[in-house]
Amino acid sequence: MQTIITIIVFLLILGSIIIIHEFGHFMAAKIFGVYCSHFSIGFGPKLWSKKGKETEYEIRALPFGGFVSMAGEEQSEDDEFKDVPIERTLKGIKTYQKVIIFLAGVFMNFILAIVVTFGVNLFSGQLPVNNAQVGQVIENSAAQEAGLQTGDIIQEMTINETGQVILVSNFDDIQLTQEGLNTTASSIHVQIKVQRGNQTEMLNATLKYDSTSQAYKLGIYQATRSMNLAESIQYTFISIGEMSVAIFAALSQLITRFSDTVTQLSGPVGIFQVTSQVTQTGQVTYILNLLSLLSVNVGIFNLLPIPGLDGCQVLFALIEKVIGRELPEKVKIGLQLCGLGLVMLLMVFVTYQDILRIFQ
C-alpha cells in the first residue's frame, strides 16, 4: 500500500512540475499569437480530448508530464502546420517574443515553487520565539529530570560549581560550553530560574557534556510561533534563493569537478526514493517542500545552454538575431539530438548510481 501511495505522489509531483512548465510555454505562445495545435496532459494513448477554437486539449494515459505543439518548432514541421501563416509560427515572430516563450516554462516552475512555499509558510511555517521558552522537553533528559515543562521561560542559570550567574534573554544563552564556563568537567550542576505562568520556579539540573554538540546538554527544544503574512513572503524568497544558489553551486561543481560531483547526482530512481521517505513521514508540508525544490531544479536545469533544453533555444534565437538569418535546420536538429543524447546518457549514469546506493 505504501509503495502505491509513493508512486502516486511521485507521479503527481513530477507530472505537475512538467505540466506547469509546458503550460508556461503554451500561454506565452498564445499571447504572441503562435498557433498551438495540441496541449496534452500526459503521454501515450489519448483518453479524452476537446477541440477548442484551434487547439486540441488532451488527457493521455501516462500521467507523467505533458507537451505543447507549436507551429515553427523543428520537431513539429509536418502537414498539420502547412497552412499556418508564417507570422503565426515561431519563425515569424520577433526575437524577444521567442525568448519569452522559451523562458516561460522556467518562469512557471519558479512561480509554482514560490506559490507552494508561500502556502506552506503561511499555513504551517514556524519561527523561534524571541525568548528562551521551552517548546518541548526531550524524554529522559536533564530537563525532564529537573521538572522543566513546555511553556516555561528560562530567565536565569546559576552554575553551582563556580557561582557564575547567566542571565538568559534568548535560546542561545542556554548553550553552555566548556570554553564559555572555563571548565573541562564532564558534568555540571545548574540552578535554573524559570517563569511558569505568573509564578517563578527554581529548578536544579545536572547537565552532562555532549561531545557532538560540544555543549552541556539540557534537553529541550525552543518554542516556536506561526509566521505572519510578511514573514511568510520574506522566508519564501529566502528559501527559493537558497535552493537556487545550491543548485547553481552543484552545477558549477559539475563543470569544475565532474568526476567527483557526477557520482553525487540523483535521477528518477533517487527522486523516487526520496519521495518514499518523505511520504512515509505523513507530513504534507514535506511533500510540498520537495515539490518546490524539484520545480526549482527543473527550471534551472532547463536554463542550461544544452541543445534540446530551453536555454539552448534562447541561445539559438539570439544567434539568429545577431547573424540576421536562421541557423540551418539540420544543424539545429543535429545539435538538439546530440544534446538530448548527452542528457539521456547522464540520466542513465545517475540512475545506475541511484540503484547502487539502494543496494549498498
Backbone hydrogen bonds, N-H to C=O, Kabsch-Sander energy under -0.5 kcal/mol:
donor,donor_aa,acceptor,acceptor_aa,energy
5,I,1,M,-2.3
6,T,2,Q,-2.4
7,I,3,T,-2.5
8,I,4,I,-2.4
9,V,5,I,-2.7
10,F,6,T,-2.9
11,L,7,I,-2.6
12,L,8,I,-2.4
13,I,9,V,-2.6
14,L,10,F,-2.3
15,G,11,L,-2.5
16,S,12,L,-2.2
17,I,13,I,-1.9
18,I,14,L,-2.2
19,I,15,G,-2.8
20,I,16,S,-2.4
21,H,17,I,-1.5
22,E,18,I,-2.7
23,F,19,I,-2.6
24,G,20,I,-1.5
25,H,21,H,-1.5
26,F,22,E,-2.5
27,M,23,F,-2.7
28,A,24,G,-2.1
29,A,25,H,-2.5
30,K,26,F,-2.3
31,I,27,M,-2.3
32,F,28,A,-1.7
33,G,30,K,-1.5
34,V,29,A,-2.7
35,Y,88,R,-3.0
37,S,35,Y,-0.5
37,S,69,S,-1.6
38,H,69,S,-0.7
39,F,56,E,-2.3
40,S,67,F,-2.9
41,I,58,E,-2.4
42,G,40,S,-0.7
42,G,65,G,-2.2
43,F,62,L,-2.1
47,L,59,I,-2.8
48,W,59,I,-1.8
50,K,57,Y,-2.4
52,G,50,K,-0.6
52,G,55,T,-3.3
56,E,37,S,-2.6
57,Y,50,K,-2.9
57,Y,55,T,-0.6
58,E,39,F,-2.4
59,I,48,W,-2.7
60,R,41,I,-2.8
61,A,45,P,-2.4
62,L,43,F,-3.0
64,F,62,L,-2.5
67,F,40,S,-1.7
69,S,38,H,-2.3
70,M,68,V,-0.6
71,A,35,Y,-2.7
73,E,70,M,-1.6
76,S,73,E,-1.5
77,E,74,E,-1.0
78,D,76,S,-1.7
81,F,78,D,-1.6
82,K,79,D,-1.5
84,V,81,F,-1.4
88,R,85,P,-2.1
89,T,86,I,-1.7
90,L,71,A,-2.5
92,G,86,I,-0.6
92,G,89,T,-1.1
93,I,90,L,-0.6
98,K,94,K,-2.0
99,V,95,T,-2.6
100,I,96,Y,-2.1
101,I,97,Q,-2.3
102,F,98,K,-2.7
103,L,99,V,-2.2
104,A,100,I,-1.2
105,G,101,I,-0.5
107,F,103,L,-2.5
108,M,104,A,-2.2
109,N,105,G,-1.8
110,F,106,V,-1.9
111,I,107,F,-2.2
112,L,108,M,-2.7
113,A,109,N,-2.0
114,I,110,F,-2.7
115,V,111,I,-2.8
116,V,112,L,-2.5
117,T,113,A,-2.5
118,F,114,I,-2.6
119,G,115,V,-2.3
120,V,116,V,-2.3
121,N,117,T,-2.6
122,L,118,F,-2.9
123,F,119,G,-2.2
124,S,120,V,-2.3
125,G,120,V,-0.7
125,G,121,N,-1.3
127,L,225,R,-2.7
129,V,223,A,-2.2
133,Q,131,N,-1.1
134,V,152,D,-3.1
135,G,221,Y,-3.5
136,Q,221,Y,-1.5
138,I,136,Q,-0.5
138,I,219,G,-2.5
141,S,138,I,-1.3
143,A,218,L,-2.3
145,E,141,S,-2.1
146,A,142,A,-1.9
147,G,143,A,-1.0
148,L,143,A,-2.4
151,G,134,V,-2.7
152,D,149,Q,-2.1
153,I,195,Q,-2.0
154,I,132,A,-2.2
154,I,152,D,-0.6
155,Q,193,K,-3.1
156,E,193,K,-1.6
157,M,166,I,-2.3
158,T,191,Q,-2.7
159,I,164,Q,-2.8
160,N,158,T,-0.7
160,N,189,H,-2.7
161,E,189,H,-0.5
163,G,159,I,-2.9
166,I,157,M,-3.5
167,L,165,V,-0.6
168,V,155,Q,-2.3
168,V,166,I,-0.5
169,S,167,L,-0.6
173,D,170,N,-1.3
174,I,171,F,-1.3
175,Q,172,D,-1.5
176,L,174,I,-1.5
181,L,177,T,-1.9
182,N,178,Q,-0.9
183,T,178,Q,-2.1
188,I,207,L,-2.3
190,V,188,I,-0.5
190,V,205,A,-3.2
191,Q,158,T,-2.7
192,I,190,V,-0.5
192,I,203,L,-3.8
193,K,156,E,-3.0
193,K,191,Q,-0.5
194,V,192,I,-0.6
194,V,201,E,-2.7
195,Q,153,I,-2.7
196,R,194,V,-0.6
196,R,199,Q,-2.8
197,G,195,Q,-0.6
199,Q,196,R,-1.8
201,E,194,V,-2.8
203,L,192,I,-2.9
203,L,201,E,-0.5
205,A,190,V,-2.9
207,L,188,I,-2.7
207,L,205,A,-0.6
208,K,217,K,-0.6
209,Y,186,S,-3.1
210,D,215,A,-2.6
211,S,209,Y,-0.6
214,Q,210,D,-1.4
215,A,210,D,-1.3
216,Y,176,L,-3.1
217,K,208,K,-2.6
218,L,216,Y,-0.6
221,Y,136,Q,-2.8
223,A,133,Q,-2.5
225,R,127,L,-2.9
227,M,125,G,-1.8
232,S,228,N,-2.5
233,I,229,L,-2.0
234,Q,230,A,-2.5
235,Y,231,E,-2.9
236,T,232,S,-1.3
237,F,233,I,-1.8
238,I,234,Q,-1.7
239,S,235,Y,-2.3
240,I,236,T,-2.5
241,G,237,F,-2.2
242,E,238,I,-2.4
243,M,239,S,-2.6
244,S,240,I,-2.5
245,V,241,G,-2.5
246,A,242,E,-2.3
247,I,243,M,-2.2
248,F,244,S,-2.7
249,A,245,V,-2.4
250,A,246,A,-2.1
251,L,247,I,-2.4
252,S,248,F,-2.4
253,Q,249,A,-2.1
254,L,250,A,-1.7
255,I,251,L,-1.2
256,T,252,S,-2.5
257,R,253,Q,-3.2
261,T,257,R,-2.5
262,V,258,F,-2.8
264,Q,261,T,-2.0
265,L,262,V,-1.0
271,I,267,G,-2.6
272,F,268,P,-2.5
273,Q,269,V,-2.1
274,V,270,G,-2.3
275,T,271,I,-2.7
276,S,272,F,-2.3
277,Q,273,Q,-2.1
278,V,274,V,-2.7
279,T,275,T,-2.9
280,Q,276,S,-2.1
281,T,277,Q,-0.7
281,T,278,V,-0.7
282,G,278,V,-0.5
282,G,279,T,-1.4
283,Q,278,V,-0.6
284,V,282,G,-0.7
287,I,283,Q,-1.4
288,L,284,V,-2.5
289,N,285,T,-2.3
290,L,286,Y,-2.1
291,L,287,I,-2.2
292,S,288,L,-2.3
293,L,289,N,-2.4
294,L,290,L,-2.6
295,S,291,L,-2.2
296,V,292,S,-2.2
297,N,293,L,-2.2
298,V,294,L,-2.8
299,G,295,S,-2.3
300,I,296,V,-2.7
301,F,297,N,-2.7
302,N,298,V,-2.0
303,L,299,G,-0.5
303,L,300,I,-1.2
304,L,301,F,-1.3
306,I,304,L,-2.0
309,L,306,I,-2.6
311,G,302,N,-2.6
312,C,304,L,-0.7
312,C,306,I,-0.6
312,C,309,L,-0.6
313,Q,309,L,-1.5
314,V,310,D,-2.2
315,L,311,G,-1.9
316,F,312,C,-2.8
317,A,313,Q,-2.2
318,L,314,V,-2.3
319,I,315,L,-2.5
320,E,316,F,-2.6
321,K,317,A,-1.6
322,V,318,L,-2.0
323,I,319,I,-2.7
324,G,320,E,-1.2
325,R,320,E,-0.7
332,K,328,P,-2.2
333,I,329,E,-2.9
334,G,330,K,-2.4
335,L,331,V,-2.7
336,Q,332,K,-2.4
337,L,333,I,-2.4
338,C,334,G,-2.3
339,G,335,L,-2.9
340,L,336,Q,-2.8
341,G,337,L,-2.2
342,L,338,C,-2.4
343,V,339,G,-2.4
344,M,340,L,-2.4
345,L,341,G,-2.4
346,L,342,L,-2.5
347,M,343,V,-2.4
348,V,344,M,-2.6
349,F,345,L,-2.3
350,V,346,L,-2.7
351,T,347,M,-2.2
352,Y,348,V,-2.2
353,Q,349,F,-2.2
354,D,350,V,-2.4
355,I,351,T,-2.3
356,L,352,Y,-2.2
357,R,353,Q,-2.3
358,I,354,D,-1.9
359,F,355,I,-2.1
360,Q,356,L,-2.0
